[in-house]
Amino acid sequence: MWVRTVFTYRTLGHWILGTILLIWLLIMVHYNIGWNKLLIPWYTIEPKRIILLLILTISSYVLRAIRIYDYSYTLLRGSFNTTLRLSLLHNFLNNFLPMRLGELAYPILMQRYFGQSYMAGGVTLVWIRLLDLHFLGLLTLIFLYVTQDLSIWLWVIPIWLALIPILYWWHKAMQKWIGKYHGSIANFFGKILSHIPDTVGQFMRIWLWTALSWICKLSAFTAIVMHFSDLDLGLAALGTLGAELSSVLPIHGIAGAGTYELAMSAVLLPLGLEVANILRAAVNLHLYLLGVSLLLGGLGLLLPSQSNKINVN
């Protein structure tokens, strides 16, 4: 079923565009840097540093699995190994397939392992991605305040943070309002709202797991960027943030090739940095990301799967 979903006439355009982006990236690296010069800095990284970066990155992916486990605890209770397996496979497919086709893996795997409906899995995924965007937006606002030193950002940051409790209260109010009505439309929206965390504690915990996951990941990735370029901590963090924003947006090349590098370039080029410097950092960071995704995806397949499969709407 998964293969039939990904390889269809409807997705052919995604694969063609992804292939074009991949070829463009290969040409850019060949003529602007050269593959030998691009990869040589890997030999200068100390093993201890690589181990630390891997620990941070793997911690990020484990925290993502904890987020899913907490989000759907009633359904997933007692099956964390399967949840981790699902999360790692979803991450692998999402990183390697073009135009966000890998996102389809989440509801499909949730249905396969736990019998959750596609709608419930889709709602969960959308909510998780909104939290990802919210936290990345928070980091962007903090960066703007630190670099521009404008007091307006001190007003915007707490308002941005307040969106989380506001969304919780809105969700509860909408549930009560829709509950007063009957019919297929009211029932449809009622089901959607029922798959959003129901208690304030769970609501805030999901955001906390999101924040911790991104902190671990961005810390490791920023260190990688600094090693492969002459960027300072601030610029490396900004470039990493820009590249990672591409991971939650709908435009995505094959294995992110092209789009990941373009996202970092879009953030750093206006600051007057050289294309070769940015490209060297972006491509090597991307190679690290794909390597870890491939490694953890393989390990995910080795994890035992113990599903609690029941039919859940």
C-alpha positions in Angstrom: 0.0 0.0 0.0 2.8 2.4 0.9 4.6 1.9 -2.4 1.4 2.4 -4.4 0.7 5.7 -2.5 4.2 7.1 -3.2 4.7 6.0 -6.8 1.6 7.2 -8.7 0.9 9.4 -11.6 -0.2 12.1 -9.1 3.2 12.1 -7.5 5.2 11.9 -10.8 5.6 15.7 -10.9 7.0 15.6 -7.4 9.7 13.1 -8.4 10.5 15.1 -11.6 11.0 18.3 -9.6 12.9 16.6 -6.9 15.3 15.1 -9.6 15.8 18.5 -11.1 16.7 20.0 -7.7 19.1 17.1 -7.0 20.9 17.5 -10.4 21.2 21.3 -9.8 22.8 20.7 -6.4 25.3 18.3 -7.8 26.3 20.8 -10.5 26.6 23.6 -7.9 28.9 21.6 -5.6 31.0 20.4 -8.5 31.7 23.8 -10.0 31.7 26.0 -6.8 33.6 23.7 -4.4 34.7 20.3 -5.7 33.8 17.1 -3.9 37.3 16.4 -2.5 37.4 19.9 -0.9 33.9 19.5 0.4 34.5 16.2 2.2 38.1 16.6 3.5 37.0 18.4 6.8 35.3 15.2 7.9 38.7 13.8 8.6 39.5 16.6 11.0 36.6 16.0 13.4 37.7 14.4 16.7 35.9 11.1 17.5 34.8 12.4 20.9 33.1 15.4 19.2 31.3 13.1 16.7 30.1 10.9 19.5 28.7 14.0 21.4 27.0 15.2 18.2 25.4 11.8 17.6 24.2 11.7 21.2 22.5 15.0 20.8 21.0 14.1 17.5 19.8 10.7 18.6 18.3 12.3 21.8 16.3 14.6 19.5 14.8 11.6 17.7 14.0 9.8 21.0 12.3 12.9 22.3 10.2 13.0 19.1 9.1 9.4 19.8 8.3 10.4 23.4 6.2 13.3 22.1 4.1 10.8 19.9 3.9 8.4 22.9 2.6 11.1 25.2 0.3 12.5 22.6 -1.5 9.2 21.9 -0.7 7.6 25.3 -4.1 5.9 25.6 -3.6 4.1 22.3 0.2 3.5 22.6 0.5 2.7 26.3 3.0 -0.2 26.8 4.3 0.0 23.2 7.2 2.6 23.3 9.5 0.3 21.3 7.0 0.2 18.5 6.4 4.0 18.8 10.1 4.6 18.5 10.3 2.3 15.5 7.4 4.1 13.9 9.0 7.5 14.6 12.4 6.6 13.2 10.8 5.1 10.0 8.6 8.1 9.5 11.6 10.4 9.9 13.7 8.3 7.5 10.9 8.4 4.8 10.2 12.1 5.4 13.9 13.0 4.9 14.4 10.9 1.8 11.2 11.2 -0.2 10.4 14.4 -2.2 7.8 17.0 -1.6 6.8 15.8 1.8 5.5 12.4 0.5 7.2 10.9 3.5 4.7 12.6 5.8 2.1 10.1 4.6 4.1 7.4 6.4 2.9 8.6 9.8 -0.9 8.0 9.5 -0.2 4.8 7.4 2.1 3.4 10.1 -0.2 4.4 12.9 -3.0 2.6 11.2 -0.8 -0.5 10.5 0.6 -0.8 14.0 -2.2 0.5 16.2 -5.3 0.6 14.0 -5.7 4.4 14.3 -7.8 6.0 11.6 -6.0 8.0 8.9 -7.9 11.1 10.0 -6.7 10.8 13.6 -3.1 10.2 12.4 -3.4 13.2 10.0 -4.7 15.5 12.8 -1.9 14.4 15.1 0.7 15.0 12.4 -0.7 18.5 11.5 -0.7 19.5 15.2 2.8 18.3 15.7 4.0 20.2 12.7 2.3 23.4 14.0 4.2 23.0 17.2 7.4 22.6 15.3 6.7 25.8 13.4 5.8 27.6 16.6 9.0 26.7 18.4 11.1 27.5 15.3 9.3 30.8 15.1 10.1 31.5 18.8 13.8 30.9 18.1 13.6 33.3 15.1 12.1 36.0 17.3 14.7 35.5 20.0 17.5 35.7 17.3 16.0 38.9 16.0 15.9 40.5 19.4 19.5 39.5 20.1 20.9 40.7 16.8 18.7 43.8 16.3 18.3 44.9 19.9 14.8 46.3 19.2 12.5 46.4 22.2 9.5 45.5 20.0 10.7 41.8 19.9 10.4 41.8 23.7 6.7 42.4 23.3 6.3 40.0 20.4 8.0 37.0 22.1 5.6 36.7 25.1 2.6 37.1 22.7 4.0 34.3 20.5 4.4 32.1 23.6 0.9 32.9 24.7 -0.4 31.4 21.5 -0.1 27.9 23.0 -2.4 28.4 26.0 -4.7 30.5 23.8 -5.0 27.6 21.3 -5.8 25.2 24.2 -8.6 27.4 25.4 -9.9 27.9 21.9 -9.8 24.1 21.4 -11.9 23.5 24.5 -14.3 26.3 23.6 -14.8 25.0 20.1 -15.5 21.5 21.5 -18.2 22.8 23.7 -19.7 24.9 20.9 -19.7 22.1 18.3 -21.1 19.7 20.9 -24.4 21.7 20.8 -25.0 20.8 17.2 -25.8 17.6 15.4 -25.2 16.4 11.8 -22.3 15.2 9.7 -20.4 18.5 9.6 -20.5 19.0 13.3 -19.6 15.3 13.8 -16.6 15.7 11.4 -15.2 18.8 13.2 -15.9 17.2 16.6 -13.8 14.2 15.6 -10.9 16.5 14.5 -11.0 18.4 17.8 -11.1 15.1 19.8 -7.7 14.2 18.5 -6.0 17.3 19.9 -4.6 16.9 23.5 -7.5 17.2 25.9 -5.8 18.3 29.2 -3.7 21.4 29.8 -0.9 19.2 31.3 -0.7 17.0 28.2 -1.1 20.0 25.9 1.9 21.7 27.5 4.0 18.6 27.7 3.7 18.0 24.0 5.1 21.5 23.4 7.9 20.8 25.9 8.9 17.6 24.1 8.9 19.6 20.9 11.2 22.3 22.4 13.7 19.8 23.9 13.8 17.9 20.7 14.6 21.0 18.6 17.2 22.2 21.2 19.1 19.0 21.0 18.9 18.8 17.2 19.8 22.5 16.5 22.7 22.4 19.0 24.3 19.4 17.1 23.6 20.9 13.7 25.0 24.3 14.6 28.2 22.7 15.7 28.4 20.8 12.3 27.9 24.1 10.4 30.6 25.8 12.4 33.1 23.0 11.7 32.6 23.2 7.9 32.6 27.0 7.6 34.1 30.1 9.1 30.7 31.2 10.5 30.5 32.3 14.1 27.9 30.8 16.5 25.2 33.3 15.7 25.4 33.0 11.9 25.8 29.2 12.1 22.7 29.0 14.3 20.8 31.2 11.9 21.8 29.2 8.9 20.9 26.0 10.6 17.5 27.4 11.6 16.8 28.4 8.0 17.8 25.0 6.6 15.6 23.2 9.2 12.6 25.4 8.4 12.7 23.7 5.0 12.0 20.4 6.8 8.5 21.4 7.9 7.5 23.2 4.7 5.8 21.5 1.7 8.5 22.1 -0.8 11.2 19.3 -0.5 13.5 17.8 -3.0 14.5 14.1 -3.1 16.2 13.6 0.2 15.8 17.3 0.6 18.5 17.9 -2.0 18.5 21.5 -3.2 15.7 22.7 -1.0 17.8 22.3 2.2 20.7 24.1 0.8 18.5 26.8 -0.8 16.9 27.5 2.6 20.2 28.1 4.3 21.4 30.2 1.4 18.2 32.3 1.5 19.0 33.2 5.1 22.7 33.8 4.8 23.3 35.2 1.3 21.6 38.6 2.1 24.2 39.0 4.9 27.0 39.1 2.3 28.4 35.6 2.8 30.1 33.7 0.0 28.1 31.1 -1.9 30.9 28.5 -1.6 31.1 29.0 2.2 27.4 28.5 2.7 27.1 25.6 0.2 30.0 23.8 2.0 28.3 24.1 5.4 24.8 23.3 4.1 25.8 20.2 2.0 27.9 18.7 4.8 25.2 19.3 7.4 22.7 17.7 5.0 25.0 14.7 4.5 25.2 14.3 8.3 21.4 14.5 8.6 20.8 11.9 5.9 23.5 9.6 7.3 21.9 9.7 10.8 18.5 9.2 9.3 19.7 6.2 7.4 21.4 4.7 10.4 18.4 5.2 12.7 16.0 4.1 10.1 17.9 0.8 9.9 18.0 0.5 13.7 14.3 1.2 13.7 13.6 -1.9 11.6 15.5 -3.9 14.2 13.3 -2.7 17.0 10.6 -5.2 18.1 7.1 -4.1 17.2 4.4 -4.9 19.7 1.2 -3.2 18.5 -2.0 -2.6 20.4 -4.0 -2.7 17.2 -7.6 -1.8 17.7 -9.9 0.1 15.4 -9.8 3.8 16.5 -11.7 6.5 14.7 
